[in-house]
């Protein structure tokens, strides 16, 4: 130590006194490598004390590699310059409470054998504690960090208390290890903070803390953690983090990960996160997208209720236990999500993508008609989603799903892609499940006038027809998503069977109509079959349109009636001639039929009430396969035969169509 050749500890008493007399408040000191006991440190602090404030005051202070044997009392000290404690060793308790660091405060690689106190301290420049070891309790409550706070690699062998602390600049806690309780409640992080790879062995609490910027908890490991009532104003990431894992996990704690009533204003990422025990997101709100991609829920039995104003993405997520999921969101994606047990999904407003999801047990997807309630009957207000037409969940895709374990209740399927789904015939539809509708009204395309039969249709047919040369009012997605009529035939057939198995034959009729439509428009089928189906469609709408069959019946009967009046009824009724001989009491009668005369003269003159009445009897009897018993011309006989063949068929088709709409 200048101008002496020894350190302060090894100076003679006279030299120590002489040196200390040279110091005053604000003096720069350099005691790197010095060994301090309690008395020597006290004498040094007295030498730099400001008489007016009674506060020790250093300029630049260097205590790197120093050893402090007794309890170290730096309480309420002011450092106007840099304070260097690099690799310092504190054998006893150390107290820096209410100290003010106006320069850089460096405690990197410092070693604290007992408790250390920095409560209510002020760090106006960088505070560096990187790679330090604190064996006792660390107290940083109500501490203010105006500049960078660097705690990366710090080992907290006991509790770490940062309650009510304020981090105004970037803070980093990467790779820290806290073996005791971690207390961060009501802390404020104004700039980005980094907890990447950190380990928390006991309960760690961030309750009511506020993160104003990006927060990174990637690859962190939590035994028990609570983020209840926390607000994340910026983006937050828990990618590859683990919750509820380790020998120190407190099994008595209600939820090993508690995100109840947490508010995520920015995007949130839980990608590949593992929740080994229970977790709660009750009352949580996500203002942006929430990513739970490939997340593992090992012991979760309830997920939500929660509100997401953006997209909630659970692609590749796995649920190992029976779970109830309650969500209100813009959209929810369950792409490749795996349920190892039963599940109840109650969803409001959202577009739900279930493509390639895997169900090991029964899964119920239902629309929640009322807003979700949270603790103390509070309502999770989803009024921000009222731009959606109604609260019903809208399933957008079942591609690649084995639907044999799926039940849909009160959901909107008008925009659902069924292509590639398996066992659709075992899909259960309950409540009011809505499908798309064929275009209404009359559509004119040049000389072609089209009116579509009202019925329920699947999205794939809408896309296929909209991509055709004559869409005639059909609206669908891009042409690249079109399916062939053969594939749509299978979809309609399986959906029809699903409804028929649940005794809902009236609604199944629409899917039978769609199945026949696809068969009729399938170019891979024989032309003769398509021609026959076209005739079936034209005559009765595949036996489902009673009005069409009755209309053709009326046309047929009118045509038959007109033809009989004009050509079928003879000009006069045939007469009989009897010849008899009388021989004693015996009488013999011979009847001889007179040849039927063909009607003649102008056609209009052949119309009369008598001929019309006779022709009407022929037509009415023909509908029921009965002979009228009338004498007809040769033309009339053939007309009657044709009528007795066609009209009962049309009547039967009309009855069949009515029955298909009324049968239960």
Order of alpha helices (4+ residues) and beta strands (2+ residues): alpha-beta-beta-alpha-beta-beta-beta-beta-beta-beta-beta-beta-beta-beta-beta-beta-beta-beta-beta-beta-beta-beta-beta-beta-beta-beta-beta-beta-beta-beta-beta-beta-beta-beta-beta-beta-beta-beta-beta-beta-beta-beta-beta-beta-beta-beta-beta-beta-beta-beta-beta-beta-beta-beta-beta-beta-beta-beta-beta-alpha-alpha-alpha-alpha-alpha-beta-beta-alpha-alpha
